[in-house]
Amino acid sequence: SLPFHQEFCVNVVDSDYSAVSYLGGVAPQPNLVTVARLPGNRTVYRQAESPAQGTSRPRGHPTWFGAPMSLKAPDTWDAPDEVATTTLTTRKGQTYTVQLEGWYDLLRRGTRDLPMHQYPFTLVRARVMDDQGELVFTRPLWLVVVGQRRRELSLRDIWDAYRQRYDLEHFFRFGKQ
């Protein structure tokens, strides 16, 4: 019923909205892509391997989830599907390098009413480095990108969209005051 539902739209939200109850409701929207911060203690999954060509599907419940990827355990991660870098310049003129890594078509566990295995997403890890190559922040920023048209956004587009959320949040805060 929204006037822009026919247009490509990017919704950028904080970690409170990375819950299955929210993402499961917006994921089916055909033109909406949601970028949400994901807490660093979550586990996501690769898609399950398909049965070999010519073999019959095993009996029982279908396997939806493949190997787990715990965000706090780097030994469970595969190599990223895409890597990009960009720069970040602060208001004081300090320039940092931002390393972006993306994993495509990952899954999350859902509920009976919100089957998240039907909505693969892109996972992005952002790390900010100074000019000596040292991490500026000890923990990386994890972003989940959900939506049917999520591949239309590059890793840099996702980073830029999420960075703009900061200004909007302060606008809402001051507007309420």
C-alpha positions as a printed Julia matrix, in Angstrom:
177×3 Matrix{Float64}:
  0.0     0.0     0.0
  3.03    2.3     0.12
  3.42    4.71   -2.81
  6.99    3.57   -3.57
  6.4    -0.2    -3.44
  7.07   -0.53   -7.18
 10.5     1.13   -6.87
 13.79   -0.35   -5.66
 14.07    0.66   -2.0
 16.84    0.1     0.56
 15.85    0.01    4.24
 18.78    0.45    6.64
 18.22   -0.56   10.27
 20.15   -1.35   13.44
 20.61   -4.7    15.18
 17.2    -4.64   16.88
 15.72   -5.23   13.43
 17.99   -8.16   12.55
 15.59  -10.47   14.43
 13.8   -13.16   12.46
 10.46  -11.62   13.44
 11.31   -8.46   11.47
 13.4    -9.82    8.6
 10.94  -12.63    7.94
  8.21  -10.06    7.41
 10.12   -7.81    5.0
 12.07  -10.47    3.06
  9.17  -11.41    0.73
  8.76   -7.82   -0.52
  9.96   -7.9    -4.15
 11.58   -4.44   -4.34
 12.74   -3.96   -0.75
 16.3    -4.68    0.38
 17.0    -4.45    4.11
 20.5    -3.82    5.47
 20.7    -4.6     9.19
 23.54   -4.82   11.67
 23.97   -8.38   12.92
 25.34   -9.02   16.42
 28.73  -10.73   16.39
 27.54  -13.75   18.39
 25.19  -15.16   15.73
 25.51  -18.32   13.67
 24.51  -18.41   10.01
 24.55  -21.34    7.58
 25.63  -22.14    4.07
 22.97  -23.69    1.89
 22.85  -27.48    1.98
 24.52  -29.41   -0.8
 22.09  -30.67   -3.45
 21.98  -34.42   -4.05
 24.22  -35.58   -6.89
 22.64  -35.53  -10.34
 20.86  -38.78  -11.06
 20.42  -39.83   -7.44
 17.09  -39.77   -5.72
 16.37  -37.39   -2.87
 16.79  -39.06    0.51
 13.65  -39.81    2.44
 12.54  -37.67    5.33
 12.68  -33.97    5.99
 14.64  -31.96    3.4
 18.02  -30.64    4.5
 17.99  -26.85    4.32
 21.1   -25.89    6.22
 24.67  -26.71    5.37
 27.84  -25.95    7.31
 27.45  -23.45   10.16
 29.4   -20.2    10.18
 29.74  -18.79   13.69
 30.59  -15.1    13.51
 32.71  -15.32   16.66
 34.7   -18.36   15.46
 36.82  -17.51   12.37
 37.81  -21.16   11.93
 34.2   -21.9    10.82
 34.26  -19.32    8.0
 34.74  -20.09    4.34
 36.68  -17.72    2.13
 34.52  -14.7     1.28
 32.77  -14.67   -2.09
 33.78  -11.04   -2.69
 36.31   -8.63   -1.19
 36.4    -4.86   -1.61
 38.1    -1.87    0.0
 37.09    1.73    0.33
 38.18    4.73    2.37
 36.55    6.58    5.22
 37.45   10.18    6.0
 36.43   11.59    9.36
 35.34   15.16    9.99
 38.81   15.87   11.38
 40.4    14.77    8.09
 41.73   11.37    9.26
 41.53    8.79    6.45
 40.95    5.12    7.2
 40.8     2.06    4.96
 37.65   -0.05    5.18
 38.01   -3.73    4.29
 34.72   -5.31    3.16
 34.16   -9.04    2.8
 30.93  -10.56    1.51
 29.44  -14.04    1.66
 26.45  -14.72   -0.62
 23.38  -16.9    -0.21
 23.64  -17.71    3.48
 20.69  -18.82    5.61
 19.36  -18.29    9.12
 17.14  -20.47   11.19
 13.59  -19.23   11.38
 10.28  -20.34   12.83
  7.36  -22.32   11.51
  5.58  -19.08   10.63
  8.72  -17.34    9.31
 10.72  -19.93    7.33
 13.98  -18.05    6.87
 15.52  -20.88    4.83
 13.42  -19.52    1.94
 15.21  -16.14    2.07
 18.95  -16.34    1.46
 20.94  -13.22    2.32
 24.32  -11.6     1.89
 26.59  -11.27    4.91
 29.13   -8.43    4.99
 32.03   -7.97    7.4
 33.49   -4.46    7.63
 36.81   -3.72    9.34
 38.27   -0.22    9.65
 42.09    0.04    9.49
 44.39    2.99   10.09
 47.35    3.9     7.84
 49.63    1.47    9.74
 47.22   -1.42    9.05
 46.02   -1.63   12.67
 42.36   -2.16   13.49
 40.63    1.02   14.63
 37.81   -0.95   16.29
 38.46   -4.29   18.0
 35.29   -5.93   16.7
 34.15   -6.01   13.07
 30.81   -4.68   11.9
 28.58   -7.46   10.57
 25.78   -6.55    8.17
 23.03   -8.78    6.82
 21.43   -7.83    3.48
 18.03   -9.41    2.88
 15.79   -9.05   -0.15
 15.23  -10.46   -3.59
 17.19   -7.63   -5.26
 20.11   -7.63   -2.78
 22.66   -8.51   -5.47
 22.05   -5.13   -7.12
 24.02   -3.54   -4.27
 27.8    -3.83   -4.26
 29.71   -4.19   -0.99
 30.6    -0.49   -1.2
 26.93    0.43   -1.74
 25.98   -1.58    1.35
 28.68    0.14    3.42
 27.66    3.6     2.2
 23.99    2.94    2.88
 24.67    1.74    6.41
 26.93    4.73    7.16
 24.06    7.09    6.27
 21.9     5.5     8.98
 23.94    7.29   11.65
 22.88   10.72   10.39
 19.24    9.67   10.15
 19.17    8.33   13.72
 20.45   11.64   15.06
 17.92   13.52   12.96
 15.1    11.47   14.5
 16.51   11.96   17.99
 16.77   15.74   17.67
 13.43   15.92   15.89
 11.72   14.21   18.82
 13.29   16.63   21.27
